[in-house]
Every structure is written in C-alpha cells, then in structure tokens.
C-alpha cells in the first residue's frame, strides 16, 4: 500500500474549500478534500497531474 503524505495546496482558500495533494510517491499524485481526510482520494499519474496544472495556469 502506498503511503501518501498529504499537504494543503498553496492555492487553497481560507473559506474551507481546500485541497490536499500528495506528491511523495514516484509516478503518482493523490488529491483529497482537506475537510474529509478519511474519505477516498484520487490517484493520478504524475504526467496527468502536470497537464492538469499546466491547463489551469493557462486559464488564469
């Protein structure tokens, strides 16, 4: 079992809409809702996450 170490995203707002991301497992990125740390989370390939973030940055 992979042991993800989640940290709150630097883009999370102060109004409770927060995301935590774990990038400590090679080849994978995990994402979860910080308000529900015991709930399921998404696991993405690192390349898919990088494309997602790049697309978000283009939209800003």
C-alpha positions as CSV (number, residue, x, y, z in Angstrom):
1,X,0.0,0.0,0.0
2,X,1.3,3.4,-0.9
3,X,1.8,5.8,1.9
4,X,0.8,9.3,0.7
5,X,1.9,12.3,2.7
6,X,-0.7,15.0,2.1
7,X,-0.1,18.7,2.3
8,X,-2.6,21.5,1.8
9,X,-2.4,23.2,-1.6
10,X,-0.9,26.6,-1.6
11,X,-3.9,27.7,-3.8
12,X,-6.4,26.6,-1.2
13,X,-8.6,29.5,0.0
14,X,-9.4,30.4,3.6
15,X,-13.1,29.7,3.2
16,X,-13.0,26.0,3.8
17,X,-12.6,25.0,0.1
18,X,-9.3,23.3,0.5
19,X,-7.5,20.6,-1.4
20,X,-4.6,18.5,-0.2
21,X,-2.1,17.0,-2.5
22,X,0.5,14.2,-2.0
23,X,3.4,14.0,-4.4
24,X,5.8,11.8,-2.4
25,X,5.1,8.6,-4.3
26,X,7.1,8.3,-7.6
27,X,4.9,8.4,-10.7
28,X,1.7,9.3,-8.8
29,X,-0.2,12.2,-7.3
30,X,-3.0,11.9,-4.8
31,X,-5.7,14.5,-4.2
32,X,-8.3,14.8,-1.5
33,X,-10.6,17.2,0.2
34,X,-8.9,18.5,3.3
35,X,-12.2,18.6,5.2
36,X,-12.7,14.9,4.8
37,X,-9.2,13.4,5.3
38,X,-10.6,9.9,6.0
39,X,-12.6,9.8,2.7
40,X,-11.4,8.2,-0.5
41,X,-9.0,10.2,-2.7
42,X,-8.0,10.4,-6.3
43,X,-4.7,8.9,-7.5
44,X,-3.4,10.3,-10.8
45,X,-0.3,9.6,-12.9
46,X,2.2,12.4,-12.4
47,X,2.1,13.3,-16.1
48,X,-1.7,13.7,-16.0
49,X,-1.5,15.9,-12.9
50,X,1.2,18.0,-14.6
51,X,-1.0,18.5,-17.7
52,X,-4.0,19.4,-15.4
53,X,-2.0,22.1,-13.6
54,X,-0.5,23.5,-16.8
55,X,-4.0,23.8,-18.2
56,X,-5.2,25.6,-15.1
57,X,-2.3,28.0,-15.2
58,X,-3.1,28.9,-18.9
59,X,-6.7,29.8,-17.8
60,X,-5.6,32.3,-15.1
